[in-house]
Amino acid sequence: MKKTMHTTEEVRKLIEQGKILLLSGHEKLLSQLPKGKWIGGTSSYFMTEKGGIVTDEQIEVTELPDCIVESKIQYYDPESLQNIYKDGFDNGFSVVIIPAFSKSHLEFAQEVPNYEQFAVKPLVGWISGINLSESNATPKVFMGTDASVSNENAVVAHFSIPQNKITEVTIINVYTEGDGDELEFPETGFDTSDVIVDGKQMNFAEYMKNNNLDLEFPLVANYNGAMINISFKNIDPDTQKVIFYAPVFKGVKYKIAQSHGYYVDEVMKHIPEDHKTDYVFSCNCILNFLKLHLEGKKIGNICGPITFGEIAYQLLNQTIVNIDIKEI
């Protein structure tokens, strides 16, 4: 496996060599980098070839393969994000990084299913975060072409690949639907007061308390054949609203996830035995990292940023997202 964690000087040399890079690290490090073919987002949590780590002194590097034919890197504000699929190359993939808690984060999370050409072209990426010990820090993204930074816009790199290759996106989700009630919500959003159970609307916080539901286990729904998690953030004690890390959607039927076995073993069951090489790109969720105690633990050949939300076509929680390039 390739070395994934680098010093600022090592990353600087890679940029100067013209390498195409996806970077993740502390703001103080990314802000020192020169112009080049890279995009980046803030984080202090990483899955490396040696296991999960927390550091503000190194940068996680994903070096894209030489088969990239063409690239275009740009910012998208909340209004122009609707073009993110339309702007992608016909044969290739796009990588997006969005600052957590920004207007772009909210816009993408709630509206991406309505974007023109949604899910027609491969789109992966992540929500940038902060070191949770730095309460005053703000998540940011960087655009390497001019070494600029933003805490509100998404940064996107569109890539084209040769016609004899295809892009494969995989989502590893160890959570499955439990056997409890089907849950629906009266409105789309990151929070809710009410839930609809068997056609009856009631207070969701009260329902969770009465049914002894654990916030550690996300909501799970079938979105066009893919099992998608919606993770719980907390219950506001003043308003009794239930707050999520990704939006629930009106009209979608959810269930509380059921318990799973040892996380690393469960993930390994989802990795094909013939996958002997590194993925082109991978990311994992901060909730998995913290709740499942992944510091120091290695998960096969999966390396990459630990994120405040994963993106595989749309916003995900508590998953691992991988992208690969294969010959037809």
MARKOL-822863 format. One record per residue (C-alpha): z, y, x; residue in one letter. Coordinates in steps of 0.02 Angstrom, whole numbers. Layout:
N
c3: Z, c2: Y, c1: X, resn: A
...
This chain:
328
c3: 0, c2: 0, c1: 0, resn: M
c3: -36, c2: 177, c1: 55, resn: K
c3: 102, c2: 295, c1: 104, resn: K
c3: 132, c2: 409, c1: -46, resn: T
c3: 266, c2: 533, c1: 10, resn: M
c3: 215, c2: 665, c1: 137, resn: H
c3: 282, c2: 819, c1: 224, resn: T
c3: 206, c2: 988, c1: 183, resn: T
c3: 116, c2: 988, c1: 351, resn: E
c3: 41, c2: 816, c1: 319, resn: E
c3: -23, c2: 873, c1: 150, resn: V
c3: -93, c2: 1031, c1: 227, resn: R
c3: -196, c2: 925, c1: 347, resn: K
c3: -263, c2: 817, c1: 205, resn: L
c3: -316, c2: 973, c1: 111, resn: I
c3: -402, c2: 1044, c1: 265, resn: E
c3: -497, c2: 880, c1: 283, resn: Q
c3: -571, c2: 909, c1: 111, resn: G
c3: -477, c2: 768, c1: 24, resn: K
c3: -466, c2: 772, c1: -167, resn: I
c3: -281, c2: 764, c1: -209, resn: L
c3: -160, c2: 755, c1: -355, resn: L
c3: 8, c2: 821, c1: -296, resn: L
c3: 185, c2: 822, c1: -361, resn: S
c3: 336, c2: 903, c1: -280, resn: G
c3: 461, c2: 1045, c1: -280, resn: H
c3: 392, c2: 1220, c1: -309, resn: E
c3: 450, c2: 1278, c1: -137, resn: K
c3: 336, c2: 1147, c1: -57, resn: L
c3: 182, c2: 1162, c1: -167, resn: L
c3: 183, c2: 1351, c1: -148, resn: S
c3: 157, c2: 1332, c1: 41, resn: Q
c3: -7, c2: 1236, c1: 25, resn: L
c3: -178, c2: 1311, c1: 65, resn: P
c3: -330, c2: 1320, c1: -48, resn: K
c3: -427, c2: 1159, c1: -74, resn: G
c3: -478, c2: 1021, c1: -193, resn: K
c3: -309, c2: 986, c1: -270, resn: W
c3: -201, c2: 1012, c1: -422, resn: I
c3: -13, c2: 992, c1: -430, resn: G
c3: 142, c2: 997, c1: -537, resn: G
c3: 327, c2: 1019, c1: -501, resn: T
c3: 444, c2: 870, c1: -495, resn: S
c3: 584, c2: 797, c1: -390, resn: S
c3: 570, c2: 618, c1: -453, resn: Y
c3: 446, c2: 489, c1: -389, resn: F
c3: 400, c2: 305, c1: -386, resn: M
c3: 351, c2: 262, c1: -207, resn: T
c3: 298, c2: 108, c1: -110, resn: E
c3: 483, c2: 89, c1: -65, resn: K
c3: 550, c2: 118, c1: -241, resn: G
c3: 609, c2: 262, c1: -349, resn: G
c3: 674, c2: 416, c1: -258, resn: I
c3: 737, c2: 592, c1: -291, resn: V
c3: 688, c2: 723, c1: -161, resn: T
c3: 646, c2: 907, c1: -144, resn: D
c3: 587, c2: 887, c1: 35, resn: E
c3: 426, c2: 785, c1: 18, resn: Q
c3: 268, c2: 791, c1: -87, resn: I
c3: 199, c2: 642, c1: -182, resn: E
c3: 14, c2: 624, c1: -145, resn: V
c3: -120, c2: 533, c1: -245, resn: T
c3: -280, c2: 537, c1: -142, resn: E
c3: -432, c2: 507, c1: -251, resn: L
c3: -566, c2: 386, c1: -190, resn: P
c3: -725, c2: 434, c1: -99, resn: D
c3: -831, c2: 381, c1: -248, resn: C
c3: -797, c2: 548, c1: -336, resn: I
c3: -969, c2: 629, c1: -354, resn: V
c3: -922, c2: 799, c1: -422, resn: E
c3: -766, c2: 893, c1: -475, resn: S
c3: -723, c2: 1051, c1: -568, resn: K
c3: -547, c2: 1122, c1: -576, resn: I
c3: -488, c2: 1254, c1: -698, resn: Q
c3: -345, c2: 1321, c1: -801, resn: Y
c3: -336, c2: 1303, c1: -990, resn: Y
c3: -227, c2: 1419, c1: -1093, resn: D
c3: -160, c2: 1360, c1: -1262, resn: P
c3: -314, c2: 1426, c1: -1352, resn: E
c3: -445, c2: 1347, c1: -1237, resn: S
c3: -359, c2: 1176, c1: -1223, resn: L
c3: -463, c2: 1120, c1: -1372, resn: Q
c3: -611, c2: 1110, c1: -1252, resn: N
c3: -528, c2: 989, c1: -1130, resn: I
c3: -625, c2: 836, c1: -1189, resn: Y
c3: -788, c2: 927, c1: -1219, resn: K
c3: -787, c2: 995, c1: -1040, resn: D
c3: -768, c2: 825, c1: -956, resn: G
c3: -911, c2: 737, c1: -867, resn: F
c3: -1007, c2: 606, c1: -966, resn: D
c3: -963, c2: 472, c1: -838, resn: N
c3: -797, c2: 505, c1: -756, resn: G
c3: -620, c2: 555, c1: -802, resn: F
c3: -507, c2: 708, c1: -813, resn: S
c3: -330, c2: 737, c1: -752, resn: V
c3: -219, c2: 866, c1: -837, resn: V
c3: -49, c2: 934, c1: -785, resn: I
c3: 48, c2: 1041, c1: -910, resn: I
c3: 213, c2: 1133, c1: -879, resn: P
c3: 355, c2: 1064, c1: -984, resn: A
c3: 419, c2: 1175, c1: -1126, resn: F
c3: 267, c2: 1290, c1: -1114, resn: S
c3: 155, c2: 1347, c1: -1257, resn: K
c3: 19, c2: 1234, c1: -1186, resn: S
c3: 139, c2: 1086, c1: -1195, resn: H
c3: 174, c2: 1119, c1: -1378, resn: L
c3: -10, c2: 1150, c1: -1418, resn: E
c3: -73, c2: 994, c1: -1332, resn: F
c3: 62, c2: 881, c1: -1402, resn: A
c3: 32, c2: 929, c1: -1583, resn: Q
c3: -153, c2: 969, c1: -1589, resn: E
c3: -243, c2: 855, c1: -1465, resn: V
c3: -293, c2: 725, c1: -1598, resn: P
c3: -394, c2: 864, c1: -1680, resn: N
c3: -489, c2: 916, c1: -1522, resn: Y
c3: -677, c2: 895, c1: -1517, resn: E
c3: -725, c2: 727, c1: -1438, resn: Q
c3: -541, c2: 671, c1: -1435, resn: F
c3: -522, c2: 509, c1: -1337, resn: A
c3: -710, c2: 494, c1: -1310, resn: V
c3: -688, c2: 526, c1: -1122, resn: K
c3: -544, c2: 463, c1: -1013, resn: P
c3: -402, c2: 589, c1: -996, resn: L
c3: -239, c2: 557, c1: -904, resn: V
c3: -104, c2: 664, c1: -827, resn: G
c3: 74, c2: 719, c1: -845, resn: W
c3: 198, c2: 852, c1: -897, resn: I
c3: 273, c2: 937, c1: -744, resn: S
c3: 461, c2: 954, c1: -735, resn: G
c3: 605, c2: 1013, c1: -627, resn: I
c3: 751, c2: 944, c1: -531, resn: N
c3: 878, c2: 925, c1: -671, resn: L
c3: 1015, c2: 992, c1: -557, resn: S
c3: 924, c2: 1161, c1: -554, resn: E
c3: 959, c2: 1226, c1: -729, resn: S
c3: 870, c2: 1392, c1: -700, resn: N
c3: 709, c2: 1318, c1: -631, resn: A
c3: 545, c2: 1327, c1: -729, resn: T
c3: 414, c2: 1188, c1: -729, resn: P
c3: 250, c2: 1245, c1: -651, resn: K
c3: 74, c2: 1187, c1: -612, resn: V
c3: -38, c2: 1234, c1: -465, resn: F
c3: -227, c2: 1253, c1: -452, resn: M
c3: -279, c2: 1218, c1: -274, resn: G
c3: -449, c2: 1304, c1: -278, resn: T
c3: -359, c2: 1471, c1: -265, resn: D
c3: -181, c2: 1407, c1: -230, resn: A
c3: -120, c2: 1493, c1: -388, resn: S
c3: 27, c2: 1444, c1: -499, resn: V
c3: 63, c2: 1450, c1: -686, resn: S
c3: 210, c2: 1410, c1: -798, resn: N
c3: 110, c2: 1424, c1: -960, resn: E
c3: -67, c2: 1359, c1: -933, resn: N
c3: -125, c2: 1180, c1: -908, resn: A
c3: -223, c2: 1140, c1: -750, resn: V
c3: -364, c2: 1014, c1: -765, resn: V
c3: -475, c2: 926, c1: -640, resn: A
c3: -633, c2: 849, c1: -712, resn: H
c3: -714, c2: 714, c1: -603, resn: F
c3: -881, c2: 624, c1: -612, resn: S
c3: -911, c2: 451, c1: -540, resn: I
c3: -1071, c2: 350, c1: -504, resn: P
c3: -1163, c2: 270, c1: -649, resn: Q
c3: -1122, c2: 96, c1: -584, resn: N
c3: -935, c2: 127, c1: -606, resn: K
c3: -820, c2: 149, c1: -756, resn: I
c3: -647, c2: 221, c1: -780, resn: T
c3: -511, c2: 110, c1: -853, resn: E
c3: -351, c2: 186, c1: -926, resn: V
c3: -202, c2: 73, c1: -959, resn: T
c3: -36, c2: 110, c1: -1042, resn: I
c3: 113, c2: 0, c1: -1002, resn: I
c3: 240, c2: 8, c1: -1143, resn: N
c3: 382, c2: -117, c1: -1139, resn: V
c3: 446, c2: -58, c1: -1308, resn: Y
c3: 390, c2: -142, c1: -1469, resn: T
c3: 428, c2: -110, c1: -1652, resn: E
c3: 596, c2: -172, c1: -1712, resn: G
c3: 624, c2: -256, c1: -1879, resn: D
c3: 707, c2: -107, c1: -1962, resn: G
c3: 645, c2: 13, c1: -2095, resn: D
c3: 475, c2: 97, c1: -2090, resn: E
c3: 506, c2: 283, c1: -2061, resn: L
c3: 394, c2: 429, c1: -2109, resn: E
c3: 418, c2: 616, c1: -2084, resn: F
c3: 376, c2: 757, c1: -2204, resn: P
c3: 303, c2: 870, c1: -2068, resn: E
c3: 224, c2: 858, c1: -1894, resn: T
c3: 335, c2: 928, c1: -1756, resn: G
c3: 457, c2: 908, c1: -1613, resn: F
c3: 607, c2: 907, c1: -1730, resn: D
c3: 652, c2: 856, c1: -1906, resn: T
c3: 795, c2: 867, c1: -2029, resn: S
c3: 729, c2: 734, c1: -2145, resn: D
c3: 655, c2: 560, c1: -2145, resn: V
c3: 568, c2: 463, c1: -2283, resn: I
c3: 628, c2: 284, c1: -2306, resn: V
c3: 554, c2: 176, c1: -2445, resn: D
c3: 488, c2: 334, c1: -2527, resn: G
c3: 657, c2: 420, c1: -2526, resn: K
c3: 686, c2: 578, c1: -2421, resn: Q
c3: 855, c2: 593, c1: -2335, resn: M
c3: 939, c2: 675, c1: -2187, resn: N
c3: 879, c2: 587, c1: -2028, resn: F
c3: 1037, c2: 620, c1: -1924, resn: A
c3: 1144, c2: 547, c1: -2062, resn: E
c3: 1026, c2: 398, c1: -2080, resn: Y
c3: 1039, c2: 364, c1: -1892, resn: M
c3: 1229, c2: 374, c1: -1897, resn: K
c3: 1243, c2: 260, c1: -2048, resn: N
c3: 1129, c2: 131, c1: -1966, resn: N
c3: 1209, c2: 141, c1: -1792, resn: N
c3: 1043, c2: 187, c1: -1711, resn: L
c3: 1042, c2: 218, c1: -1523, resn: D
c3: 949, c2: 371, c1: -1457, resn: L
c3: 900, c2: 268, c1: -1304, resn: E
c3: 771, c2: 171, c1: -1404, resn: F
c3: 619, c2: 273, c1: -1457, resn: P
c3: 521, c2: 276, c1: -1616, resn: L
c3: 365, c2: 168, c1: -1602, resn: V
c3: 203, c2: 182, c1: -1702, resn: A
c3: 31, c2: 104, c1: -1697, resn: N
c3: -94, c2: 243, c1: -1656, resn: Y
c3: -268, c2: 168, c1: -1672, resn: N
c3: -215, c2: 3, c1: -1595, resn: G
c3: -101, c2: 73, c1: -1459, resn: A
c3: 88, c2: 65, c1: -1473, resn: M
c3: 150, c2: 243, c1: -1442, resn: I
c3: 332, c2: 296, c1: -1413, resn: N
c3: 417, c2: 454, c1: -1475, resn: I
c3: 578, c2: 477, c1: -1376, resn: S
c3: 736, c2: 556, c1: -1442, resn: F
c3: 804, c2: 709, c1: -1351, resn: K
c3: 963, c2: 740, c1: -1451, resn: N
c3: 1036, c2: 785, c1: -1619, resn: I
c3: 1078, c2: 970, c1: -1637, resn: D
c3: 1262, c2: 976, c1: -1690, resn: P
c3: 1240, c2: 1143, c1: -1780, resn: D
c3: 1081, c2: 1112, c1: -1879, resn: T
c3: 1090, c2: 921, c1: -1884, resn: Q
c3: 906, c2: 919, c1: -1836, resn: K
c3: 844, c2: 771, c1: -1733, resn: V
c3: 749, c2: 834, c1: -1580, resn: I
c3: 608, c2: 734, c1: -1496, resn: F
c3: 518, c2: 740, c1: -1327, resn: Y
c3: 350, c2: 722, c1: -1415, resn: A
c3: 301, c2: 765, c1: -1593, resn: P
c3: 309, c2: 648, c1: -1740, resn: V
c3: 157, c2: 658, c1: -1854, resn: F
c3: 158, c2: 673, c1: -2042, resn: K
c3: 86, c2: 519, c1: -2126, resn: G
c3: 117, c2: 400, c1: -1979, resn: V
c3: 235, c2: 253, c1: -2004, resn: K
c3: 365, c2: 230, c1: -1867, resn: Y
c3: 497, c2: 101, c1: -1825, resn: K
c3: 643, c2: 106, c1: -1705, resn: I
c3: 600, c2: 7, c1: -1548, resn: A
c3: 686, c2: -156, c1: -1517, resn: Q
c3: 783, c2: -200, c1: -1360, resn: S
c3: 689, c2: -265, c1: -1208, resn: H
c3: 733, c2: -370, c1: -1056, resn: G
c3: 754, c2: -312, c1: -877, resn: Y
c3: 633, c2: -166, c1: -863, resn: Y
c3: 549, c2: -208, c1: -697, resn: V
c3: 516, c2: -387, c1: -752, resn: D
c3: 444, c2: -326, c1: -918, resn: E
c3: 327, c2: -204, c1: -830, resn: V
c3: 266, c2: -337, c1: -710, resn: M
c3: 214, c2: -445, c1: -858, resn: K
c3: 88, c2: -308, c1: -903, resn: H
c3: 6, c2: -298, c1: -731, resn: I
c3: -142, c2: -418, c1: -711, resn: P
c3: -112, c2: -550, c1: -577, resn: E
c3: -281, c2: -512, c1: -499, resn: D
c3: -239, c2: -328, c1: -476, resn: H
c3: -211, c2: -334, c1: -288, resn: K
c3: -250, c2: -152, c1: -247, resn: T
c3: -164, c2: 11, c1: -290, resn: D
c3: -208, c2: 100, c1: -450, resn: Y
c3: -308, c2: 260, c1: -427, resn: V
c3: -167, c2: 353, c1: -515, resn: F
c3: -2, c2: 306, c1: -598, resn: S
c3: 144, c2: 399, c1: -674, resn: C
c3: 307, c2: 347, c1: -755, resn: N
c3: 431, c2: 434, c1: -871, resn: C
c3: 590, c2: 526, c1: -821, resn: I
c3: 681, c2: 439, c1: -965, resn: L
c3: 637, c2: 268, c1: -893, resn: N
c3: 691, c2: 327, c1: -720, resn: F
c3: 860, c2: 392, c1: -777, resn: L
c3: 910, c2: 276, c1: -919, resn: K
c3: 850, c2: 117, c1: -832, resn: L
c3: 916, c2: 166, c1: -659, resn: H
c3: 752, c2: 152, c1: -564, resn: L
c3: 810, c2: 244, c1: -408, resn: E
c3: 786, c2: 123, c1: -264, resn: G
c3: 691, c2: -2, c1: -372, resn: K
c3: 511, c2: -49, c1: -337, resn: K
c3: 387, c2: -88, c1: -478, resn: I
c3: 245, c2: -187, c1: -403, resn: G
c3: 108, c2: -73, c1: -336, resn: N
c3: 146, c2: 69, c1: -456, resn: I
c3: 173, c2: 235, c1: -366, resn: C
c3: 162, c2: 414, c1: -428, resn: G
c3: 258, c2: 557, c1: -506, resn: P
c3: 402, c2: 534, c1: -626, resn: I
c3: 358, c2: 647, c1: -769, resn: T
c3: 428, c2: 743, c1: -917, resn: F
c3: 292, c2: 661, c1: -1021, resn: G
c3: 142, c2: 551, c1: -981, resn: E
c3: -34, c2: 585, c1: -1042, resn: I
c3: -160, c2: 451, c1: -1084, resn: A
c3: -278, c2: 537, c1: -1206, resn: Y
c3: -124, c2: 614, c1: -1290, resn: Q
c3: 60, c2: 646, c1: -1249, resn: L
c3: 167, c2: 490, c1: -1224, resn: L
c3: 350, c2: 452, c1: -1187, resn: N
c3: 439, c2: 310, c1: -1098, resn: Q
c3: 277, c2: 230, c1: -1038, resn: T
c3: 182, c2: 202, c1: -876, resn: I
c3: 4, c2: 267, c1: -869, resn: V
c3: -123, c2: 198, c1: -745, resn: N
c3: -304, c2: 240, c1: -709, resn: I
c3: -427, c2: 132, c1: -614, resn: D
c3: -610, c2: 143, c1: -564, resn: I
c3: -709, c2: -19, c1: -574, resn: K
c3: -888, c2: -71, c1: -542, resn: E
c3: -991, c2: -117, c1: -694, resn: I
